[in-house]
Amino acid sequence: MSTIDYSGKVVIITGSSSGIGQAAAILFAKSGASVTIHGRSEDGLRKTADLILAAGISKERIHSVQGSITDSEVRNSLIEETVKTFGRIDVLINNAGLSIKPGESNPRSMENLNYVLDVNLKSVIHLTELAIPHLEKTNGNIINISSIVSQKTSNFAPFYHISKAALDHFTRNYAAILAPKGIRINNLNPGLVTTNFWARREINEEKLDKIVKSLIVPLGRWGTSEEMAEFIIFMASEKASYMTGQCINVDGGSLIDIPNIKFD
């Protein structure tokens, strides 16, 4: 559990109806922040809010915005309603993302390319631009949830990998742009994390079990959403005040794994 105090701070977390976003919303609220949660699922948003309330947090410190992050009205609502409700914005967590357009069978279709880029990259840039004037007032910061796949190739979901590589370079570029304004921006790049990400790909338990066995993590296990939330809390805090434009890999050692070579 984080010991960093976010009392009086206001945090927006996109894609917080499940997984890493949900864990981050709960942890920020427990740490004293007021939070705007977001997602497409009404049930998921209600669950996130209920989990925050169950931790003893006042409902006055929770605001909810439902809808697709690709919708400009939803993005505007995230910023405008947060400022109207809480008076400021200190941290923007761009967490919403996906690997393939729902219902799409061809991972290399142009429809899939456009949708994945809209969700994983363009929406992040749009929302960041909307938030900048408010973050400048608070010397706030931005954290984008990328992935270690930005440094890997794939025939399974190539546009997902490409979009995350672009997200990493967006962060490096915007770090240079925003530094003079006193705004930091960094990426968290998780490795394998136990979330409902695979279920959204309609991958059943049998297929998932094969995937788990085929992917080697040197530390011997997948990460948890709660572990990722702890890193987000740190990166958004004054404890990381000298860090900007960085992509932080938290992957159990996946990127440094090499095959065992036997010479006998």
C-alpha positions in Angstrom: 0.0 0.0 0.0 1.4 3.4 -1.0 2.4 5.8 1.7 2.5 8.8 -0.7 0.0 11.5 0.3 -2.3 12.8 -2.5 -4.6 14.7 -0.3 -6.0 17.7 -2.2 -4.8 16.3 -5.6 -7.1 15.4 -8.5 -6.5 12.5 -10.8 -8.1 11.4 -14.0 -7.7 7.7 -14.9 -9.1 6.6 -18.3 -10.0 2.9 -18.7 -10.5 2.5 -15.0 -13.5 0.2 -15.1 -11.2 -2.8 -14.7 -7.5 -4.0 -14.5 -4.6 -1.6 -14.0 -6.8 1.5 -14.3 -9.2 0.2 -11.7 -6.4 -0.6 -9.3 -4.8 2.8 -9.8 -8.1 4.6 -9.1 -8.6 2.7 -5.9 -5.0 3.3 -4.7 -5.1 7.1 -5.6 -8.3 7.4 -3.7 -6.9 5.6 -0.7 -3.9 7.9 -0.9 -6.2 10.9 -0.5 -6.9 12.0 -4.1 -10.2 12.8 -5.7 -10.6 10.7 -8.8 -12.4 10.8 -12.1 -12.9 7.3 -13.3 -13.8 6.4 -16.9 -14.8 3.4 -19.0 -17.2 2.1 -21.5 -18.8 -0.4 -19.1 -21.4 0.9 -16.7 -21.1 -2.2 -14.6 -17.3 -1.9 -14.5 -17.5 1.8 -13.5 -20.0 0.9 -10.8 -17.7 -1.8 -9.5 -14.7 0.6 -9.4 -16.8 3.2 -7.5 -18.1 0.5 -5.1 -14.5 -0.7 -4.3 -13.4 2.9 -3.6 -16.5 3.4 -1.4 -15.8 0.1 0.4 -12.3 1.5 1.3 -14.1 4.2 3.3 -13.7 7.0 0.7 -16.4 9.6 0.5 -18.5 9.5 -2.7 -17.8 13.3 -3.1 -14.3 12.3 -4.1 -15.4 10.2 -7.0 -16.6 11.4 -10.4 -17.5 9.0 -13.2 -17.5 9.5 -17.0 -18.8 6.7 -19.2 -18.2 6.3 -22.9 -15.6 5.5 -25.6 -12.3 7.4 -25.3 -12.5 7.8 -29.1 -15.5 10.1 -28.7 -14.5 13.8 -28.5 -17.5 14.6 -26.3 -16.3 12.0 -23.8 -12.8 13.4 -23.8 -14.1 16.9 -23.3 -16.4 15.7 -20.5 -13.4 14.1 -18.7 -11.6 17.4 -18.5 -14.5 19.9 -18.1 -16.5 17.8 -15.6 -13.3 17.1 -13.5 -12.5 20.8 -13.3 -16.2 21.7 -12.5 -16.4 19.0 -9.9 -13.0 19.2 -8.2 -11.6 22.6 -9.3 -8.3 21.3 -10.8 -6.3 18.5 -12.4 -3.0 17.3 -11.0 -2.5 14.0 -12.8 -3.7 12.5 -16.0 -3.4 8.7 -16.4 -3.9 7.7 -20.0 -4.7 4.0 -19.4 -7.5 3.1 -21.9 -6.2 0.8 -24.6 -6.8 -2.4 -26.6 -5.1 -4.8 -28.9 -7.7 -5.3 -31.6 -11.0 -3.8 -32.6 -13.9 -5.7 -31.0 -15.3 -8.3 -33.4 -12.5 -7.9 -35.9 -11.2 -11.2 -37.2 -8.3 -9.8 -39.3 -5.6 -8.2 -37.2 -4.2 -6.5 -40.2 -7.3 -5.0 -41.6 -7.3 -1.2 -42.2 -10.4 -0.9 -40.1 -8.4 -2.5 -37.2 -5.4 -0.2 -37.9 -7.5 2.9 -37.7 -9.4 1.8 -34.5 -6.3 0.7 -32.6 -4.5 3.9 -33.4 -7.6 6.0 -32.5 -7.8 4.3 -29.1 -4.1 3.8 -28.2 -2.5 6.9 -29.6 -4.8 9.6 -31.0 -7.1 9.7 -28.1 -4.1 10.0 -25.7 -2.8 13.0 -27.7 -6.2 14.6 -27.9 -6.8 14.2 -24.2 -3.3 15.3 -23.3 -3.8 18.5 -25.3 -7.1 19.2 -23.5 -5.4 18.7 -20.1 -2.3 20.7 -20.6 -3.7 24.2 -19.7 -5.0 22.7 -16.4 -1.8 20.7 -15.6 0.3 23.9 -16.2 -1.6 25.6 -13.4 -0.8 22.8 -10.9 2.6 21.7 -12.2 0.9 18.4 -12.8 2.0 15.4 -14.8 0.9 12.7 -17.2 1.5 9.0 -17.2 0.7 6.9 -20.2 0.2 3.1 -19.8 2.2 1.6 -22.6 3.6 -1.9 -22.8 6.9 -3.8 -23.2 5.4 -4.9 -26.6 6.5 -1.5 -27.9 9.9 -3.1 -28.1 8.8 -6.4 -29.6 7.3 -7.7 -32.8 4.1 -9.6 -33.4 2.1 -11.5 -36.0 -0.7 -11.8 -33.5 -1.5 -8.1 -33.0 1.0 -6.1 -35.0 -1.0 -2.8 -34.8 -1.1 -3.0 -31.0 2.7 -3.3 -30.9 3.1 -0.5 -33.4 0.7 1.8 -31.5 2.5 1.3 -28.2 5.9 2.1 -29.9 4.3 5.3 -31.2 3.0 6.0 -27.7 6.5 5.7 -26.3 7.8 8.2 -28.8 4.9 10.5 -28.2 6.0 10.7 -24.6 9.6 11.5 -25.5 8.5 14.3 -27.8 6.0 15.8 -25.5 8.4 15.6 -22.5 10.5 18.1 -24.4 7.5 20.3 -25.3 6.0 20.3 -21.8 9.1 20.6 -19.6 9.3 24.4 -19.9 5.7 24.5 -18.7 6.6 22.5 -15.6 4.7 19.4 -16.7 6.3 15.9 -16.6 5.2 13.1 -18.8 6.3 9.4 -18.5 5.2 5.9 -19.6 4.7 2.8 -17.5 5.4 -0.2 -19.7 4.1 -3.3 -18.0 4.9 -6.8 -19.0 2.5 -9.7 -18.5 -0.2 -8.7 -16.0 -3.2 -10.6 -14.8 -6.2 -8.6 -16.1 -9.2 -9.1 -18.3 -7.2 -8.1 -21.3 -7.1 -11.6 -22.7 -10.8 -12.1 -22.1 -11.6 -9.1 -24.3 -9.7 -10.9 -27.1 -12.2 -13.7 -26.6 -9.4 -16.1 -25.6 -10.8 -19.0 -23.7 -9.2 -20.7 -20.6 -7.6 -23.4 -22.7 -5.9 -21.0 -25.1 -4.9 -18.7 -22.3 -3.3 -21.6 -20.5 -1.2 -22.4 -23.6 -0.2 -18.7 -23.9 0.8 -18.6 -20.2 3.0 -21.7 -20.6 4.7 -20.4 -23.7 5.6 -17.0 -22.3 8.6 -17.1 -20.0 9.0 -14.6 -17.2 12.3 -14.8 -15.4 10.7 -13.9 -12.0 8.4 -16.9 -12.5 5.0 -15.2 -12.4 2.8 -12.6 -14.0 2.4 -9.2 -12.4 -0.7 -7.8 -10.8 -2.7 -4.7 -11.4 -2.0 -3.6 -7.9 1.7 -3.8 -8.4 1.4 -1.6 -11.5 -0.7 0.9 -9.5 2.1 1.2 -7.0 4.5 2.2 -9.8 2.0 4.7 -11.2 1.5 6.3 -7.7 5.3 6.7 -7.4 5.8 8.0 -10.9 3.1 10.7 -10.5 4.5 11.8 -7.1 7.1 14.4 -6.1 9.4 11.4 -5.4 9.8 11.2 -9.2 10.0 15.0 -9.7 13.2 14.8 -11.8 12.0 12.2 -14.2 10.3 13.0 -17.5 10.2 11.5 -21.0 11.0 8.0 -19.7 9.5 4.6 -20.5 9.7 2.5 -17.4 9.6 -1.3 -18.0 8.0 -3.3 -15.1 7.9 -6.8 -16.6 9.4 -9.4 -14.2 12.5 -9.5 -16.4 10.7 -10.5 -19.6 12.7 -8.2 -21.8 16.0 -9.6 -20.6 15.1 -13.2 -20.9 17.4 -15.3 -23.2 17.0 -18.9 -24.2 19.0 -21.5 -22.4 21.9 -22.7 -24.6 23.3 -26.1 -23.9 26.7 -27.0 -25.4 26.7 -30.7 -24.4 
